[in-house]
Amino acid sequence: MERRRALAAGAGLVTGAFLPMAGAPRTATAAAAASTYTNPVIWQDFADIDVIRVGATYYASASTMHYSPGAPVLRSYDLVNWEIAGHSVPVLDFGAKYDLNGARGYVRGIWASSLAYRPSNRTFYWLGQIDFARTYVYTATAAEGPWNRLTTISTPYYDAGLLVDTDDTLYVAYGNTTISVAQLSPDGRSQVRTQQVFTTPSSVGTLEGSRFYKINGQYYIFLTRPANGQYILKSSSGPFGPYTMRQVLLDLRGPIPGGGVPHQGGLIQTQGGAWYYMAFVDAYPGGRMPALAPVTWTADGWPVVQLVNGAWGTTYPVPAVPAPPRQVTPMTGVDTFDGTSLKPRWEWNHNPDTTKWSVDNGLTLRTATVTNDLYWARNTLTHRIQGPTSTATVQLDYSAMRDGDRAGLALLRDSSAWIGVRRDGGATRVAMVNGLTMDSNWNTTGTGTEAASAPVSGGRLWLRASADIRPGSARPGTFSYSTDGTNFTRLGPTFSMGNDWRFFMGYRFALFNYATQALGGSVRVPRFELSTP
């Protein structure tokens, strides 16, 4: 609730002062000046970023709320081109609501959390609190996993930042407005000490989203003022303070037209010593998009974001880093579900019933829930939308559907619509359904109304959803289908995707198959394609 009140209040704030520039960006070398990158560096929904470097490789983690697996691990070799390597939280085993079993976990689950690497044992650590109840720590020796739960800590470290100090001690900065630091045991399994280190002045309001650093012997806690500012605390006396505060940015014009102020995220240093700030930009209906800007430091040790004409730049010189060892895997393109496991670009809406889906050179979705409500249907598989506009096309084999089954492709959020196949009374039709809605407590208020349909036969169909996620206002989503994979027919009216932030996660493409009468039916998806104009 504090986060929501702060976000609502932030919209009316006036432009604040900026820190002075501290010379030319350190990345503006002759080599880097020859090429530039464009923000957002990732035009997909990856919020509350924590970014680290291990050797010559960069990693980042992001919030995923109720999607499973959670806390994706992104990987890059240049801070500009990113791929999804895996997920730190394999299953949201935090209660039945994350299984859509008698309760639902919408807008709960994986909030702002932390990713760190501990050189002493060559291990990655993910740390985050769930439901304001307790904190979970997962570890892996490779970003791809396998990730395993190391421990559960009874203190809920809200919006935590994990620091591996130079002496290998583990510290956690956390809190909302009142910021605390905890010290963990050497094995990282328990809390040794916790202490309040800072109280946010009333003139600033809310600070949260801690990121914890030790830089040149100084301790820094990087904090966001949702959703329009960034501040930093500095201590010369150790991790427990005392800390002094300085404003980094406030009401700064961002790089996405119609989008918000870059904020939250983290600081990162390249192998060559240059610093960057990777933030996110509120850009609904698509979500929160990562943006990158160079950072310099004042003589007395404070970071300064390098601006372009008084704003976060749309373009900057590319970071001066060695050539990557390989090209990263694109976040768009074709997936034929080769092999026997899902690629990390996919996340389920809540935990799936693992007995009701499989990958074997194609995706099979068996009905897992009897319901008339997509928001209650298990095994709905989601994919982020690529901005500013993109199209998802799915090939669907519906020959094994049963009466009462519904299968298709949705634009999924708290207000949703879909195109899909309905099997009733032995007859099959393709339909466009809209009016799927939730209230502010994420309870279903509308299960959908069929807006258009057409009879189909033959057992095979191509479904398509196109989404415009440019921020600033509600944007159109459209649906079409094809019987040959080449010629598509528009179906139903334009769907309006709202740009309210309160669901936090942006719209996603979603593949679903659920029963309204009885389980037993299935569909097969041989191919999914995410394309941009």
Protein Blocks (a to p, Z undefined) as FASTA:
>chain_A
ZZmmmmmmmmmpccddddddebjafklcfklmmpccdddfblcddehiacddehjaccdd
ddekjaccehiadddfkomaccdfbdfblbacebjklnogoiacehiajddddddddfkl
opacddddehhlaccddddfbfnbpcddfbdcfbdcehiaddddfkopacddedehiacd
ddddfkopacfbdcdfbdcdfklopaehiacddeehiacddddddffbccddddfebjno
paddddfbghiacfbehiacdeehiddddfkopacddddddddfkbpadddddddddfko
pacdddeehiacfbdcdddddddfbdcddfbdcdehgajbdcfkbccehjadfklgcceh
iaddddfbdcfbfklpghiacdddddfbdcddddddfklpcehiacddddddfbdcdddd
ddeehiacddddehiacdfkopafbebjafbdcddehjiacddddddfbehiacdddddd
dfkomaccdedjdddddfbfklopacddddddddfkbghiacddfbdcdddZZ
